Amino acid sequence: MEDKAQEYTEFVIGLATTYGINMLGAILILIIGWTVAGWAKNTITRTLSKNTKFDVTLTSFISSGARYIILIFTIIAVLGKFGVQTASLIAILGAASLAIGLALQGTLSNVAAGVMLLIFRPFKIGDFINAAGHAGSVKNLGLFVTEMATGDNVQIIIPNSQIWGSSIQNYSAHSTRRVDMVIGIGYDDNIDDAITEIGNVIDADNRALKTPEPSLFVGELADSSVNIVVRVWTDSGNYWPLKASLTKNIKHKFDEKGISFPYPQQDVHLIKQS
């Protein structure tokens, strides 16, 4: 009986000696890995937050991704301490990742496009843009989709891959914009008088910038009218109000001065044959 007890005690001691060290090593690796993962996340977050080019969403995405990568390798190292074939496990994870990547190809392309938009920042929240065939104000920029609102406040959700893969027009990128107009007058009207009156209308509006100077010139001798090109610079926020105001006031000024806006017309010559 004493011999069996001694054999059992030796077996337990041997088992504890063999796996106890591995257990302690696994716990130590887990603690170190967990600590390093948290430190890496905080360091990346703190570093990227100081760079104004990085969006908060992108900062969170990168820091969380680094933490999870470190934790995955930590778990693999812990399993290796217990004799698990980590090479096979890594191969399985790689195959699973490939399968998931193929299944979520469209989603991952949106994530990649979202990261590129967050890094290069072709627009920001509040900008009025035209992208992927839609025009509106940007309400939210996420990793998967971009939310916009049209001028009449209709919500538009666009996948990031469509925006990144198309041209982007950002109307809010610069502080000033140029108002372009074409004003047609009749061939019987005096061109110089018309240009002078248009200039007076522009000078009377404080929203029209003096520098760069407004540009007025004859752009085309069209079929039914002489087209005068009007180019006026203004603050971006005043673009539409100024354009609407100039259109209205030029019409009133022309009516007052007797300058005509010709209707489309054609001259027809009848030839009488004998």
C-alpha positions as CSV (number, residue, x, y, z in Angstrom):
1,M,0.0,0.0,0.0
2,E,2.8,2.4,0.9
3,D,4.6,1.5,-2.4
4,K,1.5,2.5,-4.4
5,A,1.1,5.7,-2.5
6,Q,4.7,6.5,-3.1
7,E,4.4,5.8,-6.8
8,Y,1.3,8.0,-7.0
9,T,3.1,10.8,-5.2
10,E,6.0,10.6,-7.5
11,F,3.6,10.6,-10.5
12,V,1.9,13.8,-9.2
13,I,5.2,15.4,-8.5
14,G,6.5,14.5,-12.0
15,L,3.3,15.8,-13.6
16,A,3.4,19.0,-11.6
17,T,7.1,19.4,-12.5
18,T,6.6,18.8,-16.2
19,Y,3.4,20.8,-16.7
20,G,3.7,23.2,-13.8
21,I,6.7,25.0,-15.4
22,N,4.7,25.1,-18.7
23,M,1.7,26.5,-16.8
24,L,3.8,29.2,-15.2
25,G,5.4,30.0,-18.5
26,A,2.0,30.2,-20.2
27,I,0.7,32.5,-17.5
28,L,3.8,34.7,-17.7
29,I,3.5,34.9,-21.5
30,L,-0.2,35.7,-21.2
31,I,0.4,38.5,-18.7
32,I,3.3,40.0,-20.8
33,G,1.3,39.7,-24.0
34,W,-1.8,41.3,-22.5
35,T,0.3,44.1,-21.1
36,V,2.2,44.7,-24.3
37,A,-1.0,44.7,-26.3
38,G,-2.6,47.4,-24.0
39,W,0.6,49.5,-24.1
40,A,0.8,49.3,-27.9
41,K,-2.8,50.4,-28.3
42,N,-2.4,53.4,-25.9
43,T,0.9,54.4,-27.5
44,I,-0.5,54.3,-31.1
45,T,-3.6,56.2,-30.0
46,R,-1.6,58.8,-28.2
47,T,0.8,59.2,-31.2
48,L,-1.8,59.4,-33.9
49,S,-4.0,61.7,-32.0
50,K,-1.2,64.4,-32.2
51,N,-1.4,64.2,-36.0
52,T,-4.3,66.2,-37.4
53,K,-4.2,64.2,-40.7
54,F,-5.5,61.1,-38.9
55,D,-9.2,60.8,-38.2
56,V,-10.4,59.6,-34.8
57,T,-12.0,56.6,-36.5
58,L,-8.8,55.6,-38.2
59,T,-6.8,56.1,-35.0
60,S,-9.2,53.7,-33.2
61,F,-9.1,51.2,-36.0
62,I,-5.3,51.1,-36.2
63,S,-4.7,50.9,-32.4
64,S,-7.4,48.2,-31.9
65,G,-6.0,46.2,-34.8
66,A,-2.4,46.3,-33.4
67,R,-3.8,45.1,-30.0
68,Y,-5.7,42.2,-31.5
69,I,-2.7,41.1,-33.6
70,I,-0.4,41.0,-30.5
71,L,-3.1,39.1,-28.5
72,I,-3.4,36.5,-31.3
73,F,0.3,35.8,-31.3
74,T,0.2,35.7,-27.5
75,I,-2.5,33.0,-27.6
76,I,-0.5,31.0,-30.2
77,A,2.6,31.2,-27.9
78,V,0.5,30.0,-24.9
79,L,-0.8,27.1,-26.8
80,G,2.7,26.2,-27.9
81,K,3.7,25.8,-24.2
82,F,1.1,23.0,-23.9
83,G,2.4,21.1,-26.9
84,V,-0.1,22.3,-29.5
85,Q,1.3,22.4,-33.0
86,T,1.3,26.1,-33.6
87,A,2.5,25.7,-37.2
88,S,-0.7,23.8,-38.1
89,L,-2.7,26.3,-36.2
90,I,-1.2,29.2,-38.1
91,A,-1.8,27.4,-41.4
92,I,-5.5,26.9,-40.4
93,L,-5.8,30.5,-39.4
94,G,-4.3,31.6,-42.7
95,A,-6.6,29.4,-44.7
96,A,-9.6,30.7,-42.7
97,S,-8.5,34.3,-43.2
98,L,-8.2,33.7,-47.0
99,A,-11.7,32.2,-47.1
100,I,-13.1,35.0,-45.0
101,G,-11.3,37.6,-47.2
102,L,-12.8,36.1,-50.4
103,A,-16.2,35.9,-48.9
104,L,-16.0,39.5,-47.7
105,Q,-14.2,40.9,-50.7
106,G,-16.6,43.8,-51.3
107,T,-16.7,44.7,-47.6
108,L,-13.0,44.6,-47.2
109,S,-12.6,46.9,-50.3
110,N,-14.9,49.3,-48.6
111,V,-12.8,49.2,-45.4
112,A,-9.6,49.7,-47.5
113,A,-11.2,52.7,-49.3
114,G,-12.4,54.1,-46.0
115,V,-8.9,53.9,-44.6
116,M,-7.6,55.7,-47.7
117,L,-10.3,58.4,-47.4
118,L,-9.4,58.9,-43.7
119,I,-5.7,59.2,-44.4
120,F,-5.7,61.5,-47.5
121,R,-8.8,63.4,-46.4
122,P,-10.1,64.6,-49.8
123,F,-13.1,66.0,-47.8
124,K,-14.2,66.3,-44.2
125,I,-17.5,66.4,-42.3
126,G,-19.6,69.3,-43.4
127,D,-18.1,69.7,-46.9
128,F,-20.4,69.9,-49.9
129,I,-19.1,67.4,-52.5
130,N,-20.1,65.6,-55.6
131,A,-18.9,62.0,-55.6
132,A,-20.1,58.7,-57.1
133,G,-22.8,60.6,-59.0
134,H,-24.3,62.2,-55.8
135,A,-24.0,65.7,-54.6
136,G,-24.6,66.7,-50.9
137,S,-23.1,67.6,-47.6
138,V,-21.0,65.0,-45.8
139,K,-22.6,64.0,-42.5
140,N,-20.4,61.0,-41.5
141,L,-17.3,59.2,-42.8
142,G,-17.0,55.7,-41.6
143,L,-14.8,52.7,-42.5
144,F,-17.6,51.1,-44.6
145,V,-19.8,53.8,-45.9
146,T,-20.1,57.6,-46.2
147,E,-23.3,59.4,-45.2
148,M,-24.4,62.4,-47.2
149,A,-27.4,64.7,-47.2
150,T,-28.7,66.4,-50.4
151,G,-29.8,70.0,-50.6
152,D,-33.4,69.0,-49.7
153,N,-32.0,66.9,-46.8
154,V,-32.4,63.4,-48.3
155,Q,-30.0,60.9,-46.7
156,I,-27.6,59.1,-49.1
157,I,-25.5,56.1,-48.0
158,I,-22.6,55.4,-50.4
159,P,-20.1,52.5,-50.1
160,N,-16.6,53.9,-49.6
161,S,-15.2,51.9,-52.5
162,Q,-17.5,53.8,-54.9
163,I,-16.4,57.2,-53.6
164,W,-12.6,56.3,-53.7
165,G,-12.9,54.8,-57.2
166,S,-14.5,57.9,-58.7
167,S,-13.6,61.6,-59.1
168,I,-14.5,63.8,-56.1
169,Q,-15.6,67.4,-56.5
170,N,-15.2,69.3,-53.2
171,Y,-17.0,72.6,-53.4
172,S,-16.0,73.5,-49.8
173,A,-12.3,72.9,-50.2
174,H,-11.3,76.5,-50.9
175,S,-12.5,79.7,-49.1
176,T,-13.5,81.4,-52.4
177,R,-15.3,80.4,-55.5
178,R,-16.0,82.0,-58.9
179,V,-19.5,82.7,-60.1
180,D,-19.7,82.1,-63.9
181,M,-22.7,83.5,-65.8
182,V,-23.5,84.0,-69.5
183,I,-25.8,87.0,-70.2
184,G,-27.2,87.2,-73.7
185,I,-28.2,90.6,-75.3
186,G,-29.7,91.4,-78.7
187,Y,-27.6,92.2,-81.7
188,D,-29.2,95.7,-81.8
189,D,-28.2,96.5,-78.2
190,N,-25.0,98.3,-77.4
191,I,-22.4,95.9,-76.0
192,D,-20.4,98.4,-74.1
193,D,-23.5,99.8,-72.3
194,A,-24.6,96.3,-71.4
195,I,-21.1,95.5,-69.9
196,T,-21.1,98.8,-68.0
197,E,-24.6,98.1,-66.4
198,I,-23.6,94.5,-65.5
199,G,-20.4,96.0,-63.8
200,N,-22.6,98.5,-61.9
201,V,-24.8,95.6,-60.6
202,I,-21.7,93.7,-59.5
203,D,-20.1,96.8,-57.7
204,A,-23.4,97.3,-55.8
205,D,-23.2,93.9,-54.2
206,N,-20.8,93.7,-51.2
207,R,-20.5,89.9,-51.6
208,A,-18.6,90.3,-54.9
209,L,-14.9,90.4,-54.1
210,K,-12.8,93.2,-55.6
211,T,-9.7,90.9,-55.7
212,P,-9.5,89.1,-58.0
213,E,-11.4,91.6,-60.2
214,P,-14.6,90.7,-61.9
215,S,-14.2,89.7,-65.5
216,L,-16.6,90.8,-68.2
217,F,-16.1,90.1,-71.9
218,V,-18.0,89.0,-75.1
219,G,-17.7,85.2,-75.2
220,E,-19.7,84.3,-78.3
221,L,-21.7,85.7,-81.2
222,A,-24.5,83.1,-81.0
223,D,-27.4,82.5,-83.4
224,S,-29.9,84.8,-81.6
225,S,-27.8,86.8,-79.1
226,V,-24.4,88.3,-78.2
227,N,-23.3,86.3,-75.1
228,I,-21.4,88.3,-72.4
229,V,-19.4,86.1,-70.0
230,V,-19.5,87.3,-66.4
231,R,-17.0,86.0,-63.8
232,V,-17.1,87.2,-60.2
233,W,-15.2,85.8,-57.2
234,T,-16.9,85.5,-53.8
235,D,-16.6,83.6,-50.5
236,S,-17.7,80.0,-50.9
237,G,-20.6,80.5,-48.5
238,N,-22.0,83.3,-50.7
239,Y,-21.8,81.5,-54.0
240,W,-25.5,80.7,-54.5
241,P,-26.9,83.8,-52.8
242,L,-24.7,86.0,-55.0
243,K,-25.5,84.2,-58.2
244,A,-29.2,84.4,-57.6
245,S,-29.0,88.1,-56.7
246,L,-26.9,89.0,-59.8
247,T,-29.3,87.1,-62.0
248,K,-32.3,89.0,-60.6
249,N,-30.6,92.5,-60.5
250,I,-29.1,92.3,-64.0
251,K,-32.6,91.5,-65.3
252,H,-34.1,94.5,-63.5
253,K,-31.2,96.8,-64.7
254,F,-31.6,95.7,-68.3
255,D,-35.4,96.4,-68.1
256,E,-34.6,99.8,-66.7
257,K,-32.1,100.7,-69.4
258,G,-34.0,99.2,-72.3
259,I,-31.4,96.4,-73.0
260,S,-33.1,93.3,-74.4
261,F,-32.9,89.6,-73.7
262,P,-33.5,88.2,-77.1
263,Y,-35.8,85.2,-77.7
264,P,-34.4,82.4,-80.0
265,Q,-35.2,83.4,-83.5
266,Q,-34.4,82.6,-87.1
267,D,-34.6,84.7,-90.2
268,V,-36.4,83.0,-93.0
269,H,-36.0,84.2,-96.6
270,L,-38.6,83.2,-99.2
271,I,-37.4,83.1,-102.8
272,K,-40.1,83.5,-105.4
273,Q,-39.4,81.5,-108.5
274,S,-41.0,82.6,-111.8
